[in-house]
Amino acid sequence: MLLILSIFAFNACSKKEAPEESQTGYLVLNINNSATLKTGTEISDFTLLVTGEGGAEALKSIIAELPEQIDLPVGNYTIEVYSDEFSEPKFDEPFYYGKTTASIEQGITKEVSLVCSQANAGVRVVWSDEFINLYTTYQAQMVNDEGYLNYSSNETRTGYFLPGTVSVIIMADGQNIDGGSFTLAAQDMVIANMHPKNAKSGALFFDITLNITVNERNLEIIADPENIINSESSPYNIAQGIARQGENEVWISGYIVGSKPSSGYDFVNGTWQRTNIVIADNISETNDLNCIFVELPAGGTRNNLNLVDNPELLHQKLVIKGNLNRYQSRAGLTGVRANNYSFQ
């Protein structure tokens, strides 16, 4: 898209009408308004901003509301044209921008051309049939330095971001998976096609197709299931905790299903101990190999969580932080510190 700005600088009055030191000229805009943008917004809806030396604003107006000629003192000016204010990610908001400079000189006519092009980049997410059939709930979050956009499972709009790095977080059936990152340049249009790579392990594959206007490049995003984001709001489940024994300072979520007795592993027989609890993904789990045995350190944590003194906690869902280490010769969680737990 090309905007033609014809700038005429000349005396506002004849020498007879004003003294020779008069330094006023006019800025006249001749705009080609034949192009219609993707969103249906026309160039006449754009904003024109003229600033003088030092950044002083000389004029700011919608192009359609500009007078035929603008009275300006002689000097150097920056001329900017843009479609709308854009500072954070938005849906359906392509941002067009152009900038040039001009000097208003007494008695001299000048013509300049200003190229106004898309200054942000678009990202659209498409979920494959295989992905839809494999997962019950899912969405993608695209994050950059200015903010983020959430793409729900039924989101069809294009999200727009300023050029730079965009990080991807995939949320599928309660797991937050780090999808890596990719770089956007102005005028990029990225289509992220989401496909499951390995249905058994839950690994995800993201095929990124670019409809390129300026930068010709290919991108691929792979979300590794080993890069699950762990936090209190996104804890490991019990199966993940069993598989990740050896990791420290992690959050685990599970139902309290009992407590290991002084001997054996029959944690549901009621001969509970104050020193531990057993948590599982299934509220009625009885197989000790499907559970995590949680060591309760002496003090407030033990007092508040043991089943001997708090039998009402049985079958409550607990989120707790500690180290995934073997305990009582089973998959365990140790090193729990005070107040590093909550109930869901």
VOBA-1610 file (N, C-alpha, C; in pm, whole numbers, padded with zeros to 5 digits, always signed):
BEGIN
Met+00085-00118+00000Met+00000+00000+00000Met+00089+00123+00000Leu+00063+00217-00090Leu+00146+00336-00106Leu+00061+00460-00091Leu+00102+00547+00000Leu+00036+00676+00017Leu+00124+00781-00047Ile+00069+00861-00135Ile+00144+00969-00199Ile+00111+01099-00129Leu+00210+01160-00069Leu+00193+01286+00001Leu+00260+01395-00080Ser+00182+01483-00135Ser+00240+01594-00211Ser+00252+01713-00119Ile+00374+01760-00098Ile+00401+01867-00003Ile+00441+01993-00079Phe+00365+02098-00059Phe+00395+02225-00122Phe+00430+02326-00015Ala+00547+02383-00022Ala+00589+02484+00075Ala+00609+02616+00002Phe+00535+02718+00043Phe+00548+02846-00023Phe+00505+02956+00074Asn+00526+03082+00037Asn+00488+03192+00124Asn+00337+03196+00144Ala+00297+03221+00265Ala+00154+03235+00293Ala+00101+03365+00234Cys+00183+03465+00213Cys+00140+03595+00161Cys+00246+03646+00064Ser+00207+03742-00015Ser+00304+03806-00104Ser+00392+03899-00023Lys+00502+03943-00084Lys+00594+04032-00014Lys+00527+04162+00024Lys+00431+04202-00054Lys+00362+04326-00023Lys+00271+04309+00098Glu+00224+04184+00118Glu+00127+04161+00224Glu+00192+04129+00358Ala+00317+04083+00357Ala+00384+04045+00481Ala+00532+04075+00469Pro+00601+04095+00578Pro+00743+04122+00572Pro+00820+04000+00523Glu+00941+04026+00476Glu+01022+03922+00414Glu+01054+03809+00510Glu+01061+03840+00643Glu+01099+03736+00738Glu+00986+03639+00766Ser+00866+03655+00705Ser+00757+03560+00724Ser+00802+03422+00680Gln+00789+03323+00770Gln+00839+03188+00742Gln+00727+03084+00754Thr+00616+03110+00689Thr+00503+03019+00695Thr+00485+02949+00561Gly+00461+02819+00566Gly+00435+02743+00445Gly+00313+02656+00466Tyr+00280+02577+00363Tyr+00161+02491+00371Tyr+00200+02347+00338Leu+00136+02254+00406Leu+00148+02112+00376Leu+00016+02068+00313Val+00025+02024+00188Val-00093+01980+00115Val-00079+01831+00087Leu-00180+01751+00125Leu-00174+01607+00108Leu-00259+01562-00009Asn-00199+01491-00099Asn-00269+01431-00211Asn-00263+01280-00190Ile-00373+01221-00140Ile-00371+01081-00096Ile-00447+00994-00193Asn-00382+00886-00236Asn-00446+00785-00319Asn-00528+00695-00227Asn-00657+00707-00231Asn-00744+00636-00138Asn-00823+00524-00207Ser-00761+00460-00306Ser-00833+00358-00382Ser-00825+00220-00317Ala-00727+00199-00226Ala-00708+00067-00167Ala-00802+00047-00048Thr-00855-00074-00036Thr-00936-00113+00079Thr-00860-00221+00156Leu-00847-00206+00287Leu-00769-00299+00367Leu-00848-00426+00394Lys-00777-00527+00449Lys-00839-00656+00477Lys-00958-00642+00572Thr-00948-00555+00667Thr-01054-00540+00766Thr-01168-00451+00717Gly-01154-00395+00598Gly-01255-00305+00545Gly-01229-00160+00580Thr-01124-00134+00661Thr-01088+00004+00695Thr-01016+00068+00578Glu-01054+00190+00546Glu-00989+00258+00434Glu-00884+00356+00485Ile-00799+00397+00394Ile-00690+00488+00430Ile-00745+00616+00491Ser-00862+00657+00450Ser-00920+00779+00504Ser-00946+00770+00654Asp-00951+00646+00708Asp-00972+00627+00851Asp-00842+00628+00930Phe-00728+00631+00861Phe-00599+00631+00929Phe-00576+00765+00998Thr-00480+00764+01089Thr-00441+00886+01160Thr-00312+00942+01101Leu-00310+01072+01083Leu-00189+01142+01039Leu-00132+01217+01159Leu-00002+01199+01184Leu+00065+01269+01293Leu+00187+01341+01237Val+00191+01471+01256Val+00303+01554+01211Val+00370+01612+01335Thr+00499+01586+01351Thr+00574+01639+01465Thr+00694+01718+01415Gly+00724+01822+01488Gly+00838+01906+01453Gly+00964+01858+01521Glu+01068+01937+01507Glu+01196+01902+01569Glu+01180+01900+01720Gly+01240+01801+01783Gly+01227+01785+01927Gly+01103+01708+01968Gly+01023+01663+01871Gly+00906+01582+01900Gly+00780+01659+01931Ala+00782+01791+01912Ala+00662+01870+01939Ala+00554+01838+01836Glu+00433+01808+01883Glu+00323+01772+01794Glu+00271+01896+01721Ala+00275+01890+01588Ala+00224+02001+01508Ala+00082+01974+01461Leu+00049+01847+01442Leu-00085+01812+01392Leu-00110+01665+01418Lys-00234+01631+01460Lys-00279+01493+01471Lys-00426+01492+01431Ser-00458+01413+01328Ser-00595+01415+01276Ser-00623+01289+01196Ile-00751+01249+01194Ile-00795+01147+01100Ile-00781+01204+00960Ile-00733+01123+00867Ile-00706+01173+00732Ile-00831+01231+00669Ala-00946+01166+00691Ala-01070+01214+00629Ala-01110+01352+00680Glu-01059+01391+00796Glu-01097+01519+00856Glu-00994+01629+00834Leu-00891+01601+00754Leu-00788+01701+00730Leu-00838+01813+00640Pro-00793+01935+00663Pro-00825+02043+00569Pro-00746+02024+00440Glu-00782+02099+00338Glu-00712+02085+00210Glu-00566+02126+00221Gln-00536+02222+00305Gln-00398+02262+00323Gln-00373+02295+00471Ile-00253+02265+00517Ile-00218+02279+00657Ile-00112+02386+00671Asp-00138+02481+00756Asp-00045+02591+00781Asp+00064+02544+00877Leu+00190+02549+00831Leu+00302+02506+00914Leu+00416+02607+00907Pro+00484+02631+01016Pro+00605+02712+01009Pro+00714+02638+00932Val+00801+02711+00870Val+00914+02651+00799Val+00997+02572+00900Gly+01041+02453+00861Gly+01122+02369+00949Gly+01120+02225+00905Asn+01177+02140+00985Asn+01185+01997+00955Asn+01077+01922+01032Tyr+01009+01828+00965Tyr+00896+01758+01025Tyr+00907+01607+01001Thr+00852+01533+01096Thr+00832+01389+01081Thr+00684+01365+01055Ile+00654+01287+00951Ile+00516+01258+00914Ile+00492+01109+00934Glu+00392+01075+01014Glu+00357+00936+01042Glu+00210+00913+01009Val+00182+00797+00952Val+00045+00756+00922Val+00028+00615+00978Tyr-00082+00591+01053Tyr-00104+00458+01108Tyr-00254+00430+01116Ser-00285+00298+01118Ser-00426+00257+01113Ser-00494+00268+01248Asp-00420+00239+01355Asp-00478+00244+01489Asp-00364+00232+01589Glu-00392+00262+01716Glu-00292+00242+01819Glu-00277+00091+01842Phe-00152+00043+01849Phe-00128-00099+01871Phe-00006-00115+01961Ser-00027-00167+02084Ser+00084-00183+02176Ser+00088-00320+02243Glu-00018-00401+02229Glu-00024-00533+02290Glu-00099-00626+02196Pro-00080-00760+02211Pro-00147-00854+02121Pro-00299-00837+02120Lys-00356-00844+01998Lys-00500-00831+01982Lys-00546-00924+01871Phe-00671-00967+01879Phe-00731-01044+01771Phe-00784-00948+01664Asp-00772-00990+01538Asp-00829-00918+01424Asp-00788-00771+01421Glu-00660-00744+01445Glu-00614-00605+01451Glu-00482-00588+01377Pro-00482-00604+01241Pro-00359-00572+01167Pro-00326-00424+01184Phe-00199-00395+01197Phe-00153-00259+01226Phe-00069-00210+01108Tyr-00117-00101+01046Tyr-00047-00044+00931Tyr+00021+00087+00973Tyr+00144+00104+00925Tyr+00223+00217+00971Tyr+00318+00263+00861Gly+00337+00392+00853Gly+00434+00450+00761Gly+00495+00575+00820Lys+00618+00605+00783Lys+00687+00720+00840Lys+00783+00779+00738Thr+00791+00911+00733Thr+00888+00980+00649Thr+00918+01116+00711Thr+01009+01188+00652Thr+01042+01323+00698Thr+01031+01420+00582Ala+01010+01547+00613Ala+00999+01651+00510Ala+01043+01784+00568Ser+01095+01868+00483Ser+01134+02003+00522Ser+01042+02103+00453Ile+00982+02188+00531Ile+00901+02297+00476Ile+00995+02417+00458Glu+01015+02454+00331Glu+01103+02566+00299Glu+01023+02673+00224Gln+01055+02794+00253Gln+00981+02906+00195Gln+01001+02911+00044Gly+00889+02909-00029Gly+00894+02927-00173Gly+00935+02805-00252Ile+00944+02686-00189Ile+00987+02565-00259Ile+00877+02460-00251Thr+00849+02395-00364Thr+00749+02289-00369Thr+00819+02154-00371Lys+00776+02065-00285Lys+00835+01931-00278Lys+00726+01824-00280Glu+00763+01706-00327Glu+00671+01592-00325Glu+00744+01472-00267Val+00682+01404-00169Val+00742+01285-00109Val+00642+01170-00116Ser+00696+01048-00116Ser+00612+00928-00115Ser+00631+00855+00018Leu+00521+00813+00078Leu+00525+00743+00206Leu+00465+00604+00189Val+00543+00500+00223Val+00494+00363+00215Val+00435+00324+00350Cys+00309+00288+00350Cys+00238+00248+00472Cys+00210+00097+00461Ser+00277+00017+00542Ser+00263-00128+00531Ser+00230-00188+00667Gln+00196-00317+00667Gln+00162-00383+00792Gln+00286-00395+00879Ala+00278-00348+01004Ala+00393-00346+01094Ala+00387-00455+01200Asn+00275-00529+01210Asn+00269-00641+01303Asn+00256-00771+01225Ala+00238-00882+01296Ala+00232-01013+01231Ala+00115-01091+01288Gly+00057-01178+01205Gly-00060-01254+01246Gly-00029-01399+01274Val-00100-01456+01372Val-00088-01598+01405Val-00229-01656+01419Arg-00254-01764+01346Arg-00383-01832+01356Arg-00358-01978+01392Val-00441-02035+01478Val-00425-02173+01524Val-00534-02260+01462Val-00495-02375+01407Val-00589-02472+01350Val-00565-02607+01417Trp-00670-02665+01474Trp-00659-02794+01543Trp-00700-02905+01447Ser-00616-03007+01433Ser-00645-03118+01342Ser-00754-03207+01400Asp-00817-03286+01314Asp-00919-03381+01359Asp-00859-03481+01458Glu-00733-03524+01433Glu-00668-03619+01524Glu-00653-03559+01664Phe-00618-03432+01669Phe-00602-03365+01799Phe-00737-03354+01869Ile-00838-03315+01795Ile-00972-03298+01852Ile-01025-03430+01908Asn-00996-03540+01839Asn-01045-03671+01883Asn-00965-03726+02002Leu-00840-03680+02017Leu-00753-03734+02121Leu-00771-03665+02255Tyr-00797-03532+02252Tyr-00802-03456+02377Tyr-00943-03402+02402Thr-00980-03398+02529Thr-01112-03348+02566Thr-01113-03197+02577Thr-01013-03141+02645Thr-01000-02995+02658Thr-00862-02954+02612Tyr-00855-02842+02542Tyr-00726-02797+02490Tyr-00736-02651+02447Gln-00623-02582+02460Gln-00611-02447+02410Gln-00462-02415+02398Ala-00432-02309+02325Ala-00293-02265+02310Ala-00282-02121+02358Gln-00171-02091+02420Gln-00143-01953+02464Gln-00015-01906+02395Met-00025-01792+02327Met+00090-01730+02261Met+00131-01607+02343Val+00258-01601+02380Val+00305-01498+02473Val+00424-01425+02413Asn+00422-01290+02420Asn+00542-01212+02387Asn+00565-01107+02495Asp+00660-01018+02474Asp+00695-00919+02577Asp+00581-00823+02607Glu+00489-00806+02513Glu+00381-00708+02532Glu+00257-00769+02596Gly+00247-00901+02599Gly+00128-00964+02655Gly+00106-01103+02596Tyr-00019-01147+02593Tyr-00047-01281+02543Tyr-00189-01287+02487Leu-00213-01392+02408Leu-00347-01424+02360Leu-00374-01571+02386Asn-00496-01602+02431Asn-00538-01741+02449Asn-00623-01783+02330Tyr-00582-01891+02265Tyr-00656-01949+02153Tyr-00734-02069+02205Ser-00863-02052+02226Ser-00945-02162+02273Ser-00962-02265+02162Ser-01024-02378+02196Ser-01039-02485+02098Ser-01126-02445+01979Asn-01211-02344+01996Asn-01298-02302+01885Asn-01262-02162+01833Glu-01141-02114+01866Glu-01099-01981+01820Glu-01057-01986+01673Thr-01120-01905+01589Thr-01087-01902+01446Thr-01024-01770+01403Arg-01018-01673+01493Arg-00964-01542+01456Arg-00811-01545+01448Thr-00758-01447+01379Thr-00613-01429+01372Thr-00570-01332+01481Gly-00471-01373+01558Gly-00415-01285+01660Gly-00295-01212+01603Tyr-00278-01087+01643Tyr-00168-01006+01589Tyr-00072-00967+01701Phe+00059-00973+01668Phe+00165-00946+01762Phe+00267-00853+01698Leu+00334-00774+01781Leu+00446-00695+01731Leu+00562-00789+01698Pro+00650-00751+01605Pro+00763-00838+01570Pro+00846-00875+01693Gly+00898-00996+01694Gly+00979-01043+01805Gly+00952-01189+01833Thr+00993-01234+01949Thr+00981-01374+01988Thr+00846-01402+02053Val+00783-01510+02010Val+00656-01555+02067Val+00677-01693+02127Ser+00640-01710+02254Ser+00647-01840+02321Ser+00512-01908+02316Val+00515-02042+02310Val+00392-02121+02296Val+00374-02209+02419Ile+00257-02203+02479Ile+00219-02295+02586Ile+00092-02367+02542Ile+00096-02499+02544Ile-00020-02580+02504Ile-00082-02639+02629Met-00211-02623+02645Met-00283-02674+02761Met-00377-02783+02712Ala-00343-02909+02739Ala-00420-03022+02689Ala-00454-03116+02803Asp-00584-03132+02830Asp-00632-03221+02935Asp-00561-03198+03068Gly-00549-03071+03107Gly-00494-03037+03237Gly-00344-03025+03244Gln-00273-03055+03136Gln-00128-03042+03135Gln-00088-02916+03061Asn+00008-02842+03118Asn+00066-02727+03052Asn+00199-02768+02993Ile+00209-02765+02860Ile+00329-02813+02792Ile+00399-02696+02726Asp+00531-02687+02749Asp+00613-02584+02688Asp+00633-02616+02541Gly+00577-02532+02452Gly+00587-02556+02309Gly+00703-02485+02242Gly+00795-02429+02322Gly+00908-02358+02261Gly+00869-02218+02217Ser+00939-02167+02119Ser+00914-02031+02072Ser+00950-02017+01925Phe+00903-01911+01863Phe+00939-01878+01726Phe+00943-01727+01712Thr+01003-01679+01604Thr+01023-01536+01585Thr+00934-01485+01473Leu+00870-01373+01498Leu+00784-01309+01399Leu+00849-01183+01345Ala+00831-01158+01216Ala+00872-01033+01154Ala+00747-00962+01102Ala+00757-00834+01079Ala+00644-00758+01026Ala+00595-00822+00898Gln+00462-00832+00885Gln+00393-00885+00768Gln+00389-01037+00763Asp+00445-01107+00863Asp+00431-01252+00866Asp+00286-01290+00893Met+00243-01399+00832Met+00115-01460+00864Met+00142-01607+00891Val+00131-01647+01018Val+00166-01782+01060Val+00039-01862+01088Ile+00030-01979+01028Ile-00080-02070+01057Ile-00021-02189+01133Ala-00063-02207+01258Ala-00012-02315+01342Ala-00111-02431+01338Asn-00075-02536+01265Asn-00159-02655+01255Asn-00120-02753+01363Met-00213-02785+01453Met-00184-02868+01569Met-00218-03013+01541His-00117-03101+01554His-00136-03244+01531His-00076-03322+01647Pro-00141-03431+01692Pro-00076-03519+01790Pro+00029-03604+01720Lys+00149-03607+01776Lys+00258-03683+01714Lys+00257-03828+01761Asn+00228-03848+01889Asn+00232-03982+01945Asn+00118-03996+02045Ala+00011-04059+02003Ala-00108-04066+02088Ala-00082-04139+02218Lys+00009-04236+02218Lys+00033-04315+02338Lys+00101-04233+02446Ser+00203-04157+02407Ser+00278-04081+02507Ser+00221-03942+02529Gly+00132-03900+02440Gly+00076-03765+02452Gly+00165-03657+02395Ala+00272-03695+02323Ala+00358-03593+02264Ala+00282-03518+02157Leu+00308-03389+02143Leu+00237-03305+02049Leu+00331-03252+01943Phe+00281-03240+01821Phe+00360-03187+01711Phe+00287-03069+01650Phe+00357-02961+01626Phe+00296-02840+01573Phe+00359-02805+01441Asp+00279-02810+01337Asp+00326-02780+01203Asp+00291-02636+01172Ile+00391-02551+01152Ile+00369-02409+01131Ile+00385-02378+00983Thr+00280-02328+00921Thr+00282-02291+00780Thr+00276-02140+00770Leu+00362-02083+00689Leu+00368-01938+00676Leu+00312-01892+00542Asn+00219-01798+00548Asn+00177-01726+00429Asn+00255-01596+00430Ile+00364-01591+00356Ile+00463-01486+00370Ile+00440-01372+00272Thr+00450-01250+00321Thr+00447-01132+00236Thr+00588-01079+00213Val+00671-01084+00317Val+00805-01027+00307Val+00912-01131+00335Asn+00902-01199+00451Asn+01010-01287+00495Asn+00980-01432+00460Glu+01057-01488+00371Glu+01036-01625+00327Glu+01114-01719+00417Arg+01044-01793+00501Arg+01108-01885+00593Arg+01007-01990+00637Asn+01056-02102+00687Asn+00971-02210+00736Asn+00996-02229+00885Leu+00889-02252+00961Leu+00898-02273+01105Leu+00827-02401+01143Glu+00879-02464+01247Glu+00814-02581+01304Glu+00827-02574+01455Ile+00716-02596+01524Ile+00718-02596+01670Ile+00685-02736+01718Ile+00771-02791+01804Ile+00748-02923+01861Ile+00732-02908+02012Ala+00622-02955+02064Ala+00599-02953+02208Ala+00639-03088+02266Asp+00745-03090+02346Asp+00798-03211+02406Asp+00724-03239+02537Pro+00662-03356+02551Pro+00590-03385+02675Pro+00680-03388+02797Glu+00813-03396+02777Glu+00904-03389+02890Glu+00915-03248+02945Asn+00865-03149+02870Asn+00875-03010+02913Asn+00745-02960+02976Ile+00678-03048+03049Ile+00555-03008+03117Ile+00588-02898+03217Ile+00509-02792+03217Ile+00528-02682+03309Ile+00470-02721+03444Asn+00552-02716+03549Asn+00510-02759+03682Asn+00497-02639+03774Ser+00381-02626+03838Ser+00356-02518+03933Ser+00242-02561+04024Glu+00211-02480+04123Glu+00100-02513+04212Glu-00031-02518+04136Ser-00046-02431+04036Ser-00168-02430+03956Ser-00165-02533+03844Ser-00047-02590+03816Ser-00032-02693+03712Ser+00061-02803+03764Pro+00015-02878+03865Pro+00103-02979+03927Pro+00110-03108+03845Tyr+00211-03190+03873Tyr+00216-03325+03819Tyr+00103-03408+03881Asn+00048-03501+03803Asn-00041-03599+03863Asn+00044-03713+03921Ile-00019-03811+03978Ile+00056-03918+04046Ile+00136-04001+03945Ala+00076-04032+03832Ala+00148-04111+03731Ala+00274-04038+03685Gln+00264-03908+03667Gln+00381-03831+03628Gln+00484-03828+03739Gly+00437-03814+03864Gly+00529-03813+03978Gly+00604-03944+03993Ile+00536-04056+03967Ile+00603-04186+03974Ile+00710-04196+03866Ala+00678-04146+03746Ala+00773-04153+03634Ala+00890-04057+03651Arg+00873-03954+03733Arg+00976-03850+03745Arg+01048-03853+03879Gln+01056-03970+03940Gln+01131-03983+04064Gln+01274-03933+04045Gly+01322-03853+04139Gly+01454-03792+04128Gly+01449-03643+04107Glu+01332-03589+04063Glu+01319-03446+04047Glu+01290-03380+04182Asn+01344-03262+04201Asn+01327-03190+04327Asn+01242-03065+04311Glu+01184-03022+04421Glu+01107-02898+04427Glu+00995-02896+04322Val+00909-02996+04325Val+00798-03005+04231Val+00666-03015+04305Trp+00560-02979+04235Trp+00424-02987+04290Trp+00356-03114+04239Ile+00288-03182+04330Ile+00216-03306+04300Ile+00071-03291+04345Ser-00021-03349+04269Ser-00162-03344+04304Ser-00218-03485+04310Gly-00293-03516+04417Gly-00355-03648+04426Gly-00453-03654+04543Tyr-00535-03756+04542Tyr-00631-03778+04651Tyr-00562-03851+04767Ile-00590-03808+04889Ile-00538-03879+05006Ile-00620-04008+05021Val-00553-04123+05005Val-00626-04250+05006Val-00589-04336+05127Gly-00498-04289+05210Gly-00464-04365+05328Gly-00329-04326+05385Ser-00276-04416+05468Ser-00146-04396+05531Ser-00079-04532+05549Lys+00050-04539+05518Lys+00120-04666+05530Lys+00131-04707+05677Pro+00091-04829+05709Pro+00104-04876+05847Pro+00250-04904+05883Ser+00274-04945+06003Ser+00411-04969+06050Ser+00479-05082+05975Ser+00401-05174+05921Ser+00458-05282+05840Ser+00366-05312+05723Gly+00423-05355+05615Gly+00345-05385+05496Gly+00302-05259+05422Tyr+00213-05276+05323Tyr+00170-05164+05240Tyr+00019-05153+05229Asp-00052-05213+05323Asp-00198-05206+05321Asp-00242-05073+05382Phe-00234-04964+05300Phe-00257-04828+05350Phe-00405-04797+05374Val-00495-04891+05339Val-00638-04862+05354Val-00700-04933+05474Asn-00617-05003+05554Asn-00676-05084+05662Asn-00705-05007+05789Gly-00673-04876+05793Gly-00709-04794+05907Gly-00604-04785+06015Thr-00499-04869+06010Thr-00391-04858+06110Thr-00290-04754+06062Trp-00336-04632+06056Trp-00256-04525+05997Trp-00145-04478+06090Gln-00049-04407+06030Gln+00063-04350+06102Gln+00063-04198+06084Arg+00112-04128+06185Arg+00120-03982+06174Arg+00234-03936+06083Thr+00325-04023+06051Thr+00446-03984+05979Thr+00428-03977+05828Asn+00314-04023+05774Asn+00300-04027+05629Asn+00154-04030+05587Ile+00132-03995+05461Ile+00005-04017+05394Ile+00033-04076+05256Val-00065-04136+05196Val-00053-04194+05062Val-00152-04123+04971Ile-00105-04080+04854Ile-00192-04009+04760Ile-00193-04081+04625Ala-00305-04069+04555Ala-00324-04142+04429Ala-00408-04059+04333Asp-00403-04094+04205Asp-00486-04027+04105Asp-00632-04065+04119Asn-00656-04191+04162Asn-00792-04244+04175Asn-00832-04245+04321Ile-00947-04189+04353Ile-00990-04177+04492Ile-01011-04313+04559Ser-01029-04419+04480Ser-01051-04553+04537Ser-00932-04646+04512Glu-00814-04590+04485Glu-00695-04670+04455Glu-00654-04755+04575Thr-00618-04882+04551Thr-00570-04971+04658Thr-00436-05034+04625Asn-00386-05012+04505Asn-00257-05069+04463Asn-00145-04973+04500Asp-00057-05015+04591Asp+00049-04925+04638Asp+00146-04884+04528Leu+00155-04961+04420Leu+00246-04926+04310Leu+00193-04812+04225Asn+00066-04778+04243Asn+00006-04666+04170Asn-00003-04540+04256Cys+00068-04539+04368Cys+00055-04429+04463Cys+00191-04363+04489Ile+00185-04247+04553Ile+00304-04181+04604Ile+00290-04171+04755Phe+00395-04215+04824Phe+00398-04215+04970Phe+00465-04085+05014Val+00393-04002+05087Val+00439-03868+05126Val+00488-03870+05269Glu+00614-03834+05288Glu+00671-03823+05422Glu+00626-03691+05485Leu+00569-03696+05603Leu+00525-03576+05673Leu+00628-03539+05779Pro+00699-03427+05760Pro+00800-03388+05859Pro+00734-03344+05989Ala+00808-03361+06098Ala+00756-03320+06229Ala+00725-03171+06229Gly+00616-03136+06295Gly+00578-02995+06302Gly+00438-02973+06248Gly+00414-02851+06200Gly+00281-02813+06157Gly+00228-02894+06041Thr+00316-02927+05944Thr+00269-03004+05829Thr+00217-03141+05873Arg+00293-03208+05959Arg+00249-03340+06008Arg+00121-03326+06090Asn+00117-03226+06175Asn-00001-03207+06260Asn-00127-03183+06178Asn-00111-03111+06066Asn-00228-03071+05987Asn-00270-03174+05883Leu-00180-03264+05842Leu-00211-03354+05730Leu-00224-03501+05768Asn-00177-03542+05886Asn-00184-03685+05917Asn-00329-03728+05940Leu-00359-03851+05901Leu-00496-03901+05908Leu-00536-03948+06047Val-00438-03975+06132Val-00471-04017+06268Val-00547-03905+06340Asp-00498-03783+06327Asp-00560-03669+06393Asp-00661-03596+06305Asn-00656-03623+06174Asn-00743-03551+06080Asn-00809-03649+05984Pro-00889-03742+06034Pro-00950-03844+05946Pro-01041-03786+05839Glu-01091-03663+05862Glu-01179-03602+05762Glu-01106-03567+05632Leu-00973-03574+05635Leu-00895-03544+05513Leu-00893-03662+05415Leu-00937-03778+05459Leu-00940-03893+05368Leu-01025-03861+05246His-00969-03887+05128His-01032-03865+04997His-01036-03717+04956Gln-00970-03630+05033Gln-00955-03492+04990Gln-00843-03483+04887Lys-00856-03390+04790Lys-00752-03375+04688Lys-00650-03272+04734Leu-00525-03315+04738Leu-00416-03236+04794Leu-00318-03197+04685Val-00269-03074+04690Val-00157-03029+04606Val-00043-02998+04701Ile+00072-03062+04681Ile+00180-03052+04778Ile+00315-03049+04705Lys+00410-02975+04763Lys+00541-02957+04699Lys+00649-03028+04781Gly+00741-03094+04708Gly+00853-03161+04773Gly+00947-03219+04671Asn+01026-03318+04716Asn+01124-03385+04630Asn+01076-03526+04600Leu+01081-03563+04473Leu+01036-03695+04431Leu+01149-03796+04454Asn+01148-03855+04573Asn+01249-03954+04611Asn+01179-04080+04664Arg+01249-04193+04652Arg+01195-04317+04708Arg+01175-04302+04858Tyr+01058-04348+04905Tyr+01026-04342+05047Tyr+00948-04467+05083Gln+00989-04533+05189Gln+00927-04659+05229Gln+00935-04762+05114Ser+01045-04756+05038Ser+01071-04847+04925Ser+00965-04837+04815Arg+00899-04723+04808Arg+00801-04698+04703Arg+00824-04557+04647Ala+00753-04526+04538Ala+00759-04390+04485Ala+00717-04295+04596Gly+00800-04193+04622Gly+00772-04109+04736Gly+00790-03961+04710Leu+00744-03882+04807Leu+00764-03737+04808Leu+00818-03701+04946Thr+00939-03644+04949Thr+01002-03609+05076Thr+01039-03460+05073Gly+01092-03412+05184Gly+01139-03274+05188Gly+01027-03172+05182Val+00907-03207+05228Val+00796-03114+05228Val+00820-03008+05337Arg+00808-02881+05299Arg+00826-02772+05395Arg+00691-02717+05439Ala+00692-02646+05549Ala+00569-02593+05607Ala+00495-02505+05507Asn+00365-02525+05500Asn+00274-02443+05417Asn+00291-02464+05267Asn+00370-02563+05226Asn+00386-02591+05083Asn+00280-02691+05036Tyr+00154-02664+05068Tyr+00047-02751+05025Tyr-00084-02673+05028Ser-00183-02724+04955Ser-00316-02666+04955Ser-00414-02775+04913Phe-00544-02749+04931Phe-00645-02846+04892Phe-00725-02792+04774Gln-00759-02878+04682Gln-00837-02839+04564Gln-00985-02872+04587
//
